Amino acid sequence: MPPVVISIGLLVLSNVFMTFAWYAHLKELNHKPWIVAALVSWGIALFEYLLQVLTNRIGYSQLSVGELKIIQEVITLSVFVPFSVMYLKEPLKLDYLWAGLCLVGAVFFMFRSRF
């Protein structure tokens, strides 16, 4: 499997952990002291960090740091929107579409030299 494909798969997994670490405590631990939520989030974030470092090392063999970052941002929004709607029960807003379109522009500008 090409390193870029492996890197993108690991980025998706990493972002799932990151999203849970950053936001799941708002639903699951909102009745606990903030320090408990922080410690649980750090525990989850450890797995995210381990995957992120591995992902960047693999991806950097074929992509620039800027390209890796833009891909990560697209994946972050792609993971966050379903998480916020399905898990946190936030309303789906048109603003997510506009943010996504801005990221499409960012992807274009970051990768246009490859085309």
Buried (B, 14 or more C-beta within 10 A) or exposed (E): EEBBEBBBBBBBBBBBBBBBBBBBBEEEBEEEEEEEBBEBBEEBBEBBBEBBEBBBEBBBEEBBEEBBBBBBBBBBBBBBBEBBBEBEEEEEEEEBEEBBEEBEEBBEEBBEEEE
